[in-house]
Every structure is written in structure tokens, then in C-alpha cells.
Amino acid sequence: MKYLQTIAIIAGLTFLSACNPVTDAATRLAHDLEAGAKELAKSGKNELEVEHRPVSSPEGISGDYTVLLQAVQSSSPASGTLAVEAVGGKRYGTSYHLNFVTVPKELNIRKARGGTTYLLLRKTGVHDDGNLRGSKAIEVISIR
């Protein structure tokens, strides 16, 4: 019996580590940008629109919200934050998306409860693996 419990615990922990269900609103958007950037990189297309629908749990947004993507500035190591904020509520931030995209100019939008955010990605033709602020091969150029 103890053997089965141990197997069940190991299987559960493996599942949780693979799915990473405990993320916040900003990290989920960053993962959507990651998936979009990888899809665009493999395709013959020059642009791809990423669709992001917020969820309320865990660590999410249940009402109106804003999305902010700061412009990446090579002179400022702290630049390029992605933030998702509940209007009148909690703010979540990350820079994880910079592993896959760069943001040439600040982008922000306010959305109504449950509203979908659309972000347009574009290939630039320039790739810089040594750039710690994200690959320049794909940029986030607009948000709606």
C-alpha cells in the first residue's frame, strides 16, 4: 500500500512540474507569446497574431484589466517588463517573454472583463543570440 502511495505522489509531482498550473496572469501571457514566437519562427509567414484570454485563477484577472509591454532598451537592463494589472487591483509582471521576443516600443491596452487581447508578432530578419534582452528575430509590434 505504501508503495502505491509513493508511486501516486511521484506521478502527481511529475504531472504538476510538467504542466506548471500555478502561474500568474503575466506569466501566462508570456507563455502565449513564447508559443506564438516559436510558431512564427518555424513558419514561412512574416507575421502572426497571438490571442490571449485571461483567466481568473490561479493568480489571475477576473474583471477589467490592462496589459503593458515596456520597450526594450539595450542601455537599461531593467527594461522590457510585461505587466498585467486588474483595474483597481493586483498587478503581475514578468520578463520571461524576452527570451523569445523583443518589444521595440511601449504597448498598452485596457480591456473589459473577459476581453481577449491580440498581439501582433513580426519577423525582423535579425537574430542576436547574445542579446540578453530577448531575440531580435521576432518583435511584438502592436496590441489590440
Protein Blocks (a to p, Z undefined) as FASTA:
>chain_A
ZZmmmmmmmmmmmmmmmnomaccfklmmmmmmmmmmmmmmmmmbfbdcddddddfbehia
fbdcddddddddfklmkgoiacdddehiacdddfklmmmbccfbdcdddddehiacdddd
ddehiacfklmnbpfkbccfbdZZ
